[in-house]
Amino acid sequence: MTTLRHHQFRIEASHPSLPGHFPGNPLVPGVVILDHVLQLLGPELDSPRQLAWVKFVRPLLPDQVADVELQIDATTVRFKVTHAGIALASGLLRQESPEEGAAT
């Protein structure tokens, strides 16, 4: 069974990662976007997850509201990040198998 969740977040222009990414023309770093996606999963999905793939197609600018859609099932989480209906990023997290977790 698939569960859908929708969330929003905004990275303020004062965020400490922005001055270096890129000076004079700041963009929200992809790792900051991914961090917010992972935080939105919540503690009930705290099992180890592996980022199978992610694609960034447009930048998120400071102070823009990002909309996140999560499609959650037993072993995977698909996510889409948009702003004003325009795709910014998407990806797939999958549950890590015990063998994968032991190798790290």
C-alpha positions in Angstrom: 0.0 0.0 0.0 1.4 3.4 -0.9 1.0 6.4 1.4 1.2 10.0 0.0 2.5 12.9 2.1 2.8 16.5 1.1 5.0 19.1 2.9 6.4 22.5 2.3 9.7 24.1 3.4 11.5 27.4 2.8 15.3 28.1 3.1 15.8 31.6 4.4 18.3 33.9 2.7 20.3 33.9 5.9 20.9 30.1 5.8 24.7 29.6 6.5 25.2 27.5 3.3 24.1 30.3 0.9 27.1 32.7 0.9 29.4 30.1 -0.6 26.9 28.6 -3.0 27.2 30.9 -5.1 28.5 34.3 -4.0 26.3 37.1 -5.4 23.8 34.6 -6.9 22.9 32.1 -4.1 21.2 28.8 -4.8 20.0 26.3 -2.2 22.5 23.4 -2.3 21.1 20.0 -3.3 22.3 18.5 0.0 20.1 21.0 1.9 17.1 20.0 -0.2 17.8 16.3 0.4 18.2 16.9 4.2 14.7 18.4 4.3 13.3 15.5 2.3 14.9 13.0 4.8 13.6 15.0 7.8 10.1 14.9 6.4 10.1 11.1 6.5 9.8 11.1 10.3 10.8 8.6 12.9 8.4 5.9 11.7 10.6 5.5 8.6 13.9 5.5 10.5 15.1 2.3 9.0 18.4 2.6 7.0 17.7 4.0 3.5 19.9 4.2 0.5 19.6 6.9 -2.1 19.1 4.9 -5.3 19.0 8.0 -7.5 18.3 11.8 -7.4 17.9 14.3 -10.2 18.1 18.0 -9.9 16.5 19.8 -12.8 16.1 23.4 -11.6 17.5 25.4 -8.7 15.7 26.4 -5.5 16.4 30.0 -4.7 16.5 31.4 -1.1 13.1 32.3 0.4 11.2 30.3 -2.2 8.7 27.8 -0.9 9.4 24.2 -1.9 6.6 21.7 -2.1 7.5 18.0 -1.4 5.5 15.0 -2.3 6.4 11.7 -0.8 5.1 8.4 -2.1 5.9 5.8 0.6 5.6 2.1 0.5 7.1 -0.8 2.4 10.6 -0.7 0.8 10.8 2.6 -1.2 10.2 6.3 -0.9 9.8 8.3 -4.1 10.0 12.1 -3.8 9.3 15.1 -5.9 10.3 18.7 -5.0 8.6 21.5 -6.8 8.2 25.3 -6.6 5.1 26.9 -8.0 4.3 23.7 -9.8 7.7 23.5 -11.5 9.8 20.4 -10.9 13.1 21.1 -9.1 14.2 17.6 -8.0 13.1 14.0 -7.7 14.5 10.8 -6.4 14.1 7.3 -4.9 15.2 6.1 -1.5 15.1 2.3 -1.0 15.3 0.3 2.2 18.9 -0.9 2.7 19.2 -4.7 2.8 21.0 -6.3 5.8 23.9 -7.3 3.5 24.3 -3.7 2.2 24.3 -2.3 5.8 26.9 -4.8 7.0 29.3 -3.7 4.2 29.6 -0.1 5.4 
